[in-house]
Structures are given as C-alpha cells and as structure tokens.
C-alpha cells in the first residue's frame, strides 16, 4: 500500500449516534476498526463516539454509549458516520444539521449507517450522490426526496459520501475501507477475526456477484473491480488499483488483458460509462452532473467518451 505520511497517520473516525440506533450496526462499524488496531499492533484508527444530544447515546435495546466527543466541536475528522434507527425521517435537529453541513464544507467525508443516510439526506447533503439505506427506510425516503439516487446495495461509496444499509453490512464496508487503506491482507485478518469469511460486494444480493458478471474467479481482478466500483466518481490511478489488489501495475494489466480482454484502465472507463448510462436513464440529474458523478472532469470530455462507447450522445438517453 501507499506509505505516504498521510497513510501512516491514524485515521480519525467520528461516529454520530442518534438515540434509538441499532447496537448491531454500531458494533459492525467500530469493532472492525478496533480489531485492525489490535492486529496491526498500533493505532491505525481513532474512534470518537458523538451522541447527537447529551453525554450518552442510547441504543434501541437500551445499551448506553458514553461520549468521547460532541456535536459542534471543530475536530479534524477524516470520516464521520451517522448511525440511526427507529424513524430517522422524523429526526430534525438544526444544530446537528448545521454541524454536518460545516463538516461537508471543510471536505470531511460523511456517511450514514442503517437510518443514518436518511439523516444525511434530511440535512441536504446527498444531492447528486449515489446512496443506499436500510430497506426499511427506502420507501419513505424516496417519497420524501424523489430525486435521490437510491440503490438497493449493501453500501455505496460516492466521493465524499459513504452510505450503508446497516445490520452486518458495515462489516463488508469496513473490509473494503481497511483493504483500500492498509491492504487486503490486514482486511482479511480482521474479517477472519470475526469469522466473517464470506465478504459481500457493495452491490450485495441485489446484483449478481462479480464472478458471474465478469466471468472470472481471479481474486486479484475481483479486488481491483471492487475498488473501481467504490470509486466511480473519483477514479483511482492504475498504481492505486494495483496496490489495493496486491500486485504490481504491470501484473494487474497483464491479468486484465488475459482474463477480461482489455487493459485495466479501459475496463475502468467502461464501468464508469455503464454507470453514467444508468444515471441518464433513471435519474433527473443534468448531463454535467452525471459527468461529475462518474468521474469525468467536464461534460465535453464525458460526451466524447460516451459517444465513442455507445455510438450516440448522452442526450439521446433523455
């Protein structure tokens, strides 16, 4: 993995807890991070528990989590994840919303688990971002905000937004995040620690598995494709994909050509264009917004690539 100073320093995760959150969802977030620290023998991840109100947060089952941080404090987090349950569509606290908006303006990555994505959407922070949410909340969220790009996935990473369906799905999300930051070997050791041996892809059971979709069982290629799917709007470089896959850039390209029939980065562009075509068909985003949501610098570059791939311009899909 990249060993730049930024990657060597601890990654600061704030967990914003809305009373009534599911304890399983919370544990599925923090326990993989705790295990990563233990197995690495050093603090890779620093976790701060932030009750939305008061000095403690209370789960749906009555478990109490004491505060180690508070809303409004100007902390330099790398990621803030909201965990909520119950009826998150009825939650409205402008103090919390303002704090989250301020974090977003500072470029801090925000996310939600279980009902947490509903809170993000209520704060106006999911415009133009792909997202998922626990199935229990999907219908009411779509009714409240019909323009949201909701996917029936276990988790979705779209630039500076991370959303997850909750339950045990955060363990799959954290596997992907740990693998990206500290390599697949540590991610696998963390998952094995919890006997979570069958890692599910971000698309989860709503889609055919990557093995079926891409007709390969090559673990290196599948790891690279998962990273691509998690970075549609902010494309990774070849060296970053190779690092996540655990091989050299040259070896990754060789395996893609042998197993998939095209270079790594050409495949990656086609994957992003496929997502763009879906957004053009199924969302109300403007073409410029679709371009940005799929990692193209401007609509002109996007339109040229789209025309080359599909033989017709993006406007034809409207």
N, C-alpha and C positions, 0 to 999 in steps of 0.2 A: 504494500500500500504506500501511498504518498507519505513521506515522513517530513513534510514541511512543519515549521514551528506551530502553525495553526492546528495541524492534525495531532501534534504531540500534546498540546494543552488539553485540559479536561473540557468536556462538552457540557454546557450548563443547561439543564432541563428544568423548566418550571411546570408543575402540574397544578392547574387551577381546578379546584374541586367545588362543584355546585352541590349543595346538600341534596341527598337522595340519589347520589351516584351509585353505580353498581360496584361492589367491592372487587368482584372478579375482574372487571375491566381495569380498575385501578392497579390491581396486583399484576395483571398481564402487561402493564406499562413499566412499572418500577422494578419488578423482580428480575427481568432480563438485564436491566442496567446494573442492578446490584450484583448479579452473577458475573457480568462482564468485568466489573471492577475486581471481584474476588479472583476470578480465573486469570486475569491479566497481572495480578499482584500489585496493582496501582490504581489510583482513582482516574479512570477514563471519563466517567460520567458523574456529575454532581447534581443531585436531585433536590429540588426545593418544593415543598408542599405548600400550596397557597389556597386556603379556604376563601371562598368568594365573600363570606361575611363572618366576622368574629375571629376567635383564636383557634377554633377547631372546625373540622368539617365532619358531617355525619352521613354515613352511607345509608342505603335503603334498608339494610339489615341492622342498623344501629351501631355499627363499628365507628369509632371516633379516630380521626387522623389529626394530630396536633399540627399547628402551623410552624413552618420554618421560614416563611416569607409572607408578604402581604400584598394585596392589590394596591397599586399606586406607587409602589417603591420602584425607583429608577434603577432596576437591576439589569445588567447586560446579559440577558439570556441568549442562548443560541436557538432554543426551541421552547415554546410554551404550548402545552397540550391541555385542552379543556376536557374534563370528564364530567358527564352529566347523565342523569337518568330521569325517571318519572315522566313529567310532561314538560320537556325543555322548551316547547313552543310558547308556553305561558311565562317563561322566565324573561324578565325585563328589568335590568339594573343599569341605569345610565352611567353610574360610577364605574362599573366593570366594563361596559361597552367602550367608554372613553379611554380607559386604560389600554384595552386591547387595540383600539384604533391608533393610539400613540405608539404601541409596540410595532404595529404594522408600518407606520410612517418611518420608524427607525430601521426597518428592514429585517426585523426579527421574524423568524419563521413561526407561524401559528398553526395549530392543529386542533382537532377535536376527536374524541373517542365516544362511541355509543351515541348519546344525545348531544355531545359536545359540538358536532358540526352544525346543529340547529342553532346553538348559541352564537357561533361564528356568523352564520347567515343572518340572524336577527340583528347583529351588530353591523351588518352591511359589508362584511369582509370576504364574501365568496363570489362577488361579481366577476364573471369571466373565468372562473376557476372550475375545473372538474372536481367533483366531490362524491363522497359516499356517506352513508349514515346507517344506523341500525334499521333493519327493515320495519320495525315497529313505528318509527318516526317518519318513514319515507313519504307516505301518502299525505300526511298533514303538512309536511314541509313543502311538497310540490304544490299543494293547494295554496299555501301562503305566498310562495315565491315561484310561480310557474316558469320563470326564466332561468332558474338554477340548473346547472349541468350535473344532474344527479345520476350516478352509475350504480348498478347493483353489484358492487365489488366488496371484497373484504377491506381493502384500503386503497386510497388514491393519493399519490404524491404529485402535486402540480405546482412547480416552482416553490414559492414560499408558503404553501398551504399543504397540510398533511391531515387527511381525514380517514377515520377508521370506524368500522361497524360495531366494535365493542366485543363483549364476551371474551373469547380467547383469540380473536383476530389480532389484537395488539401484539401478541407473541410473534405472529407472522410478520407484522410491520417492523417490529424491533429487530427481528432476524435480518431483514433487508437493510435497515439503517446501520446495524452493527457491522454487517458484511461490507457495506459501502465505505464505512469509516475506518474499520480496523481489520478487514479481510475476512474471507469466507471461513477460514479455519477457526477463528475465535467465535464467529457467529454459530458455527456448527457445535462447538463445545458448549456454548450457552444453551442452545436448543436441546442438546443431549442431557444437560444437567437437569432439565425439567421433563425429560423423556418426551419431548415434543419433536419426535423424529420425522414426522411427515410434514414438512414445511409446505404450506399452501401458497400459491402465487397470489399477487394482488387482486387478480380477477376472480379468484375463488371459484366456488362451484357454479357461479352464474355463466361461466365460459368453459369451453373445452380446455383441457390442460395444454401447456406449451408443447409437450411431447406429441400430442395429437395434432395440434395446429401446425407445427413446423416439421413434423416427421423426423425428429431426431431425439435420441436419448443422451446425446453428448452433454455431460454436466457443465463443461466449460462454456459451451454455446448457450445453454439454458440460463446460466448465471448472467452472462452478458445480455441476453434478451430481457431478463427481468430488470436489469439496471436500465436498459433502454426504455422499457415500459414505465418505469418510475421517473424517467427524465425526458418526457416528451416535449415539454415547454422550455426546458433549459438543457439542451443536448450536451452530453459528455463528449470529451475528446477520446480518440482511439486509445491513448495511453491510459486514460482513466478506466475505460471499459476493460482493458486488458488486466489492469491492476485488480479490479473487482473480481474478474474471472480467475485470477491467479496464474496468468501466463504472460508471456511477452506479447507485444503488439504484433510482431511478425507471426508468432504461432497462432494468435487469435485469428488473424486474417487468413492464414492457411486453413484453419479448421472451418471457417465460414465458407471459404471457396469450395472446400471438399464436401462439406455436409449440406450447405444451403445453396451453393451455386452462384454466390455473389460475394463481393467484399463486405466486410463488417459495416463500414460507414454507408455503403449503398443500401444495404438491408435496413439500416437505422433510418435513413431518409424515407424509404418506402413505408416503414412502420409509422412514421410521423405523418406522412401524407394520407395513409389509411385512416388515421385518427381525424385528420382535417376533413376528409370526405364525410366521415360520420357526423362531425360537428356541423358541417354545412347543411346536411340533410335533416338533422334532428334538433338543431338549436336555432335561436334567433340572433346569434352573435353576428356582428358585421364581419366582412371578409378580412379586414385589418385585424380584428380581434381574434379571428380563427388563426390567422398567420402567427400572431404572437403566442397564442395558446399552444401552438405546435412547433415552436422553436425557430421561426423564420424572422429575420431582422426587420422585414418590411413586406408590404403586400405585393410589391413588384417582384421581389425575389420568390415569394411564395407562389404567385400566379404562374411564373415561368416554370418552376419545378412541377407544379400541379398539371399544367398543360402537357409537359413532357411525359409525365407519368400516365395520365388518363386520357390524353388526346382531346380534352375540352377544358375551357377555363373554369375557375371556381364559380363564377356567376351562373354557369349553366345548371348548377345543382340547386339553385334557388328558384 
